[in-house]
Amino acid sequence: MKTSVYNNLKAIVHQKCPNCGAGDVFKKRSIFSVGIPEMHEKCPDCGYFFEREPGYFLGAMYLSYGLGVFQGILAFLTASFLCSNLSPFALVGVVATTILVFAMWNFKLSRVIWLYIFPQ
């Protein structure tokens, strides 16, 4: 299936299957649930297997780390430009809070990006 870059980016952000673009990669959960998000074993729509072998998503950790670093730098720059009189401890707090708030989103997004980078 030929898709445009825009459609792929949209599917990545919405965490859709890299094969069909319609099925969800992660199981639906309540917004109040706590814990690591669960992935479907295969796409509910097309049957595409997400995890090919044990340790397949090990490389996704590097993507998640990169996303966290990018968000931390962005938070640091934004906080230091908007509030130039913040103490270094306050800046560290802003950066740490930003990284913690986006941690689960980064986890899910990095796995979906990994699926799109290395399709079956």
Buried (B, 14 or more C-beta within 10 A) or exposed (E): EEEEEEEBEEBBEEBBBBBBBEBBBBEEEEEEEEEEBEBBEBBBBEEBEBBEEEEBBEBBEEBBEEBBEEBBEEBBEEBEEEEEEBEEEEBEEBBEEBBEEBEEBBBBBBBBBBBBEEEE
